[in-house]
Amino acid sequence: MKLKIVFVGFDKKEEILEVNGQKYSEILESLGINPETVVIVKDGLPVPTDEVAEGGEVKVVRVISGG
């Protein structure tokens, strides 16, 4: 199934991938993104990165922290 990823806080804007039972963390790592540095949002709610990705659209929002 197809997954549209919209990036917030990144240079790239969006990407469409074919997913087949991968976890969000696996998809992020394949894109060179550390799963601990982002929040995945689907239907307005945060999604755990260890959840299996389904088709549709998600936002990957870069988290910025400081001290």
N, C-alpha and C positions, 0 to 999 in steps of 0.2 A: 504494500500500500504506500501511497505517497504522503510525505510529511513536509509541509512548508515551514521553514524556520525563518522567523523575522528577528534580526539582530538589533539590539538596542545598546548603544555605547561602543559599537565596533565600527571599523572602516567599511566592512561589507554590509549590505542592507538585508538581503534575503537569499535563501537557497532552498531548492526543492530536492529531497532525497527519497530514494526507495528504501523503506524499512521493512524488515522481516524478523520481528521478534527481538531486536536489539534493545538494550536499556538505553535511556537517555545519556547516561554517563559514557557508554561505549560510543555513541554517536558523537558526543562532544569531543572525546579523545581523538576520534578519527579526523575531526576538523581542526585539531591542534588547540583545543580549548580545555583548560583545566576545569573540571566540573565543580571544584570548590570555589571558583571565582565568579560563578554566575547563579542566577535563579531562573528556572524554567517556569513560564506562566502559560497555562492553557485555560481558556474560557474564564479568564480573569482571576484564576486561583493558582497559587504555587503548586508545582508538581515535584515530588522527590526524584532525584536524578537516578535512583536505582529502580524506578518504575519502568516497565516495558513500554516503549513508544508505540503509539497508535497513529493512524492516519489523521489528517486534519492540519491544523496550524498551531504552532507554539511560538512564543516569544522567548528569546534568550537574552536576559538582561544582565549586563555586567555589573557586579557589585563592587563598589569602591569603599574602602575602609581606611581609617587613619587613626592616629593617636593624639 
